[in-house]
């Protein structure tokens, strides 16, 4: 029945491991810097992927080697069937997690099984009520914090997402660290990305540099380690053992070189990159059209993943200057590809088996 799993690599040697799934475009917040998962189509509940379509996607994703499924939005907990969507992706193995604004956590906890969710990411960009309202457009900070605590008490592992906004919340870094460490939550401090609403003036006004975070915490940092897989993210280890993971995507070739993601929009489009420009290159509904059986649909979506994978490329790359022609700039592959005598070994059929030895590096 074609159930064999085949790991996909892109032409830069990056395996395809993480599928970021927008289950809805709808959201009850109005964050002024929202990147909308890189997709600008106006939300339409009637066009959202159905449970049956998610079953097809989940099986196809397993067959091409995905091991991690992130459910996002919009606000994913708006969907009444979010618990069933979690169940679908949990049933094919791998890790399942949700990124939410937290405002519906109390309402949805009864359908979110801690045994099926690896963790819940909650976007919490300020602990100050007025700043929170300015950032999100809604006055529900207390409700979000209540939801975080309720989810924690229900046995869920919590990860806090904090986007640094210069001139707005960049004086709250220590405060958010103390909040997260008090409950042993994981914490991601995220650089503002010029995508979606955050392009142009908003980015220019509110983008801060990564060194600011380190400078704020430098007296508490005892060492820096790096996540071995996704994006090779730096992790600041503090003197109390608490860890702060930095997500630094802007003009960062290291970040891009270690990207193992693809995105699925709420209406079935595949995006190779958050920074993808133009229309999505692949529509899984187009691939499924006319298919009669579940197996036929799965096989067609496998082909859709394969096609979308061919569009993947790092948004920011390393540059190499050739010895013979210093003015010639060449674009190359991800940091960490096998080298011989200082020369990069480019990906091809002959190098595929060599690359597969390195897969375990990417498994987080």
DALINUR-V359888 format. One record per run of one state. SS is the DSSP state (@ for helix, = for strand, . for the rest). FROM is the first residue (numbers start at 1). TO is the last residue. If there is no record, write none. Layout:
BEGIN
ss={SS;SS}
from={FROM;FROM}
to={TO;TO}
END
This chain:
BEGIN
ss={.;=;.;=;.;=;.;@;.;@;.;@;.;=;.;@;.;@;.;=;.;@;.;=;.;@;.;@;.;=;.;@;.;=;.;@;.;@;.;@;.;=;.;@;.;=;.;=;.;@;.;=;.;=;.;=;@;.;@;.;=;.;=;.;=;.;=;.;@;.;@;.}
from={1;9;10;15;16;18;23;36;39;45;48;51;64;68;73;76;79;82;91;95;101;105;112;119;124;129;137;141;154;158;165;173;183;186;192;196;199;201;207;210;218;221;227;230;233;234;239;243;248;253;258;261;265;269;272;282;284;289;294;310;319;322;329;332;339;341;343;345;349;357;359;363}
to={8;9;14;15;17;22;35;38;44;47;50;63;67;72;75;78;81;90;94;100;104;111;118;123;128;136;140;153;157;164;172;182;185;191;195;198;200;206;209;217;220;226;229;232;233;238;242;247;252;257;260;264;268;271;281;283;288;293;309;318;321;328;331;338;340;342;344;348;356;358;362;364}
END
